[in-house]
Amino acid sequence: MGLLVDGQWQDQWYDTKKHGGEFVRESAQLRDWVGEGSAYPAEPDRYHLYVALACPWAHRALIMRKLKGLESLIGVSHVSPLMLDKGWTYRQDEGSSGDPINGVAYHYELYTLNDPHYTGRVTVPVLWDKERRAIVNNESADLVRMFNQVFDGLTGNDLDFYPDDLRAVIDEVNADVYDNVNNGVYKTGFATEQRVYEKHVHALFEALDRLEKRLDRQRYLAGEWLTEADIRLFTTLVRFDAVYYGHFKCNFRRIEDYPNLANYLRELYQWPGIAETVNMDHIKRHYYYSHDTINPTRIVPTGPLLDFSRAHDRERLPGQGIRRR
């Protein structure tokens, strides 16, 4: 893990000592928008999505690209799962797709192509504008919202993962899930003080307990409809038992030990198009091999044996599924 300082790459892990043992995630800096009135109009074959198949934040955008039928409009490239002294790379011998758009070897080069003096963390996902040769946005939450709506006029896809009447509840759930689950596993796993670790691991499992109860009384996080809130939770849940439980010491319980969350996870995995966005080889190799401060031997475990294609008990009723505009 590293960052750019005035356009120069530096191999620096997060400075938890500065924050009393806490991992503090930096906010995304590049937040332009595609759409009417923007410098970035919604056009076919203009944008390219750069992702890491291992990364839960990038995974959100990849799922939305799939569910909204954007594959023919927005190309995609993925990095190698190994994030070492030069950060994310496009080495094809390590499992990357390569970069057919800009031909860069390292992901940070996209940031310096966009701004030769960029300072900040080099993250995925990135939405790239091939015409202006610029990064449009590197915030996954923004990309999920963009993909949900701004290209509908080109695709005719009217599925709506952020319906007007559900936005308040979606935003409320997102806030809890982001702080305590999506980012909570990182605040737990990257903690470098015992008291900090214990604070966040308790907060994480208290949040999972709340979600388990929520899914006992309703089908999805916002009610009867699948929304972006479910996609944002899914990308953490699908990694949990394979990585976060052991590697990040989030080991009170597995997701498999929660009846509602486990069945919900399998339902979402089996939703048409979602399973093909999950690459467990990339997920495990990235976390266990790249985080040598946590796993200095870099041994990647062969287990656990997970079967997300098993039957689940959350059969949809007529009228349930995804809202349309």
KAPEHU-V313106 format. One record per helix or strand of 2 or more residues. SS is the DSSP state (A for helix, B for strand). FROM is the first residue (numbers start at 1). TO is the last residue. Records with the same first field share a line. If there is no record, write none. Layout:
SS = FROM-TO, FROM-TO
This chain:
B = 3-5, 8-10, 47-51, 74-78, 120-121, 126-129, 134-137, 159-160, 323-324
A = 17-19, 56-67, 92-94, 108-114, 140-149, 152-155, 164-182, 184-189, 194-217, 228-244, 255-257, 259-269, 275-277, 280-290
